[in-house]
Amino acid sequence: MTRGLYPRGLRFLRARWPVLVRLALWSVLETGQSFLIGYAPARALDDGFLQGRTEVGLGWLGAAGVGVVVGAYGTARVYGAVAALVEPLRDRLVKRVVERGVREADRGALSGLTQQVEIARDTFAGLVMVSRSFVFTAAGALAGLFSLAPLLLLVVLPPLAAGVGLFAATLRPLARRQEAFLAADEDLADRLGVVCPGLRDITAAGAEARVRADAGERVDAELRAARSLARFGVLRVAALALGGQLPIVLLLATAPWLLRHGVTTGALVGSLAYVTQSLLPALHNLVHGLGTSGSRLAVVIRRLVPENIEPDGAHRLGTAGASGVASGRSNPAASGAATGRGTLGATDGPAGQADAPVATGPRTSGTHPDGTPAPPPPPAGTPAPSPDHAGPPRPAAKVPRPTAPEPPALTLTSVTFAYGPAALPVIDDLDLTLASGSHLAVVGPSGIGKSTLTALVAGLLEPRCGTIRVCGEVVPGAGALARRVLIPQEAYVFTGTLAENLTLLRPDPVSEAELLGAAEAVGLAPLLDALGGPQGRVDPGTLSAGERQLVALTRAHLSRAPVALLDEATCHLDARAEERAEQAFAARPGGTLVVVAHRISSARRADRVLMMDGRDTSYGTHDELVRRSARYRELVGGWTPVPQ
């Protein structure tokens, strides 16, 4: 699993050897600090305080203090070298993630950029710091032990080496178990993300036992992965105890023997300082940093840079030749296919070749240098015309291009939707066609599916079966997304200027005249004046629910989307304000309005009314539905009339 990761890591480090040299030179200062942390107290005792020479003892302690200052200076310079080593890794990972996202249309690329790359960078920086610190700290401490008394190394070095060796042996198994635990956790989270929204339908369908068993299997799988990971955590604790704490016990246990063999009291105290102040903290940081962060770094990098990616960043994608085809996908520019961002209908000029006649047989004619069509060659066996009979070329006959009919603003074909695979459909086999410029009111009892319908048209929900098109574009899709705007009941307003709130859906600049015109049309002008104009500050907490709805309505009015979906977006407005807002949307050139109505006046103003009532859904004008739909008459009778 990590077979290809370590060679690539070594190649990455070898390519940056000047940075590693600079990192090592600054780290030597920390080695000096580690050396003095035990050597200076030993000399202060043996040559100073135990001999009655206080000034000598204080001098050695002062030298230890200077070593701490110099070591801190070196540590500060180390961070610059670490940044020079870490940032190229981040840049390379960002490049790989972007390439993979573009090449494979990977929806996880955003997560890779925003989270996983940053995890890899921070983790790699931490690993460099703890690994470097352990190496140079251990070098300084072991050199100090040898300088004090070589016998001390016989006591300290074997358990230290055994602890480091045990820890190194657990690294690869720990990385595999860490990845297995993350995979089990993600699998459980994905399953719960599917189950939780459908709890009502699970209960209604009596599927609790089946869902509980399925979720229980995933919980048990994560539990097994967690226990396996925890067992290797015990080995890490054992490695730390063996390499960092056992030497302290051995030094104390062998102290009489060491003193009899020439080790001085100061040297024994210095050796304890080396172990407790240098080796044990460095080993602790290495075990916990490299053990946890190292396995996490391996997992993240394997996910960001798969094994099948070439080391130099090249990818075997195939080549796009004259046909404009690469990796099985056609080139829209070559084939004339729309990409979801163009305009509908026929276009003139070089870019609008979709409606031009296409020859289906072998090509038998060419063009003159001036671009006019050349006559086809004569049939086989026909004598060539003589120069005397050659006349001027006749102009090519112009074939009129048929004008493509404008697609309906909204089309639903056999649309069925249910909140769960075993639940009853909320919308069942619904067909609806709405021409451009129409005004539709959607009515029905509470909970019948009116908001569900707008969510389906907006692409927030996907139907179980059937197709939905907005201005000819399939939902969900980028083309349909650009052609509709949804205003929900709870309006979204953020802290900022009023202009920033109103132009949120417009990528292009909006003139102040256009902004003021939309505010006047929808009815936002009084609030705009009260806030001090378009640049006035907006605090959502100080606005009423109706004022927030007016801001959201004006924002939608300024958008370029021709289809506006008002899902009870005026429920907090009075009747006259609601009428003004609906008329503003209905008056937009080419605009289509779909309103989930909560007042009879909205249904009266609409061109058509969709009365949703399960299988008895009706469609027609207000007067038609009053005549033929008993449920609509009942609903109209329950509405409070608008006072004149």
Secondary structure, DSSP 4 states (H G I P E B T S, - for coil): --TTHHHHHHHHHHTTHHHHHHHHHHHHHHHHHHHHHHHHHHHIIIIIGGGT-HHHHHHHHHHHHHHHHHHHHHHHHHHHHHHHHHHHHHHHHHHHHHHHHHHHT-TTHHHIIIIIHHHHHHHHHHHHHHHHHHHHHHHHHHHHHHHH-HHHHHHHHHHHHHHHHHHHHTHHHHHHHHHHHHHHHHHHHHHHHHHGGGHHHHHHHT-HHHHHHHHHHHHHHHHHHHHHHHHHHHHHHHHHIIIIIHHHHHHHHTHHHHHHTT--HHHHHHHHHHIIIIIHHHHHHHHHIIIIIHHHHHHHHHHHS-TTS-TTS--------TT-EETTEE-HHHHT---SSS-SS---STT--TTS----S-----B-TTSPBPPPPPPTTPPPPPGGG--PPPPPPPPPPPPPPPPPSEEEEEEEE-SSTTSPPSEEEEEEEE-TT-EEEEE-STTSSHHHHHHHHHTSS--SEEEEEETTEEESSHHHHHTEEEE-SS----SEEHHHHHTTT-SS---HHHHHHHHHHHT-HHHHHHHTSTTSEE-GGGS-HHHHHHHHHHHHHHSS-SEEEEESTTTTS-HHHHHHHHHHHHTSTT-EEEEE-SSHHHHHHSSEEEE--GGG-EEE-HHHHHHH-HHHHHHHHHSPPPP-
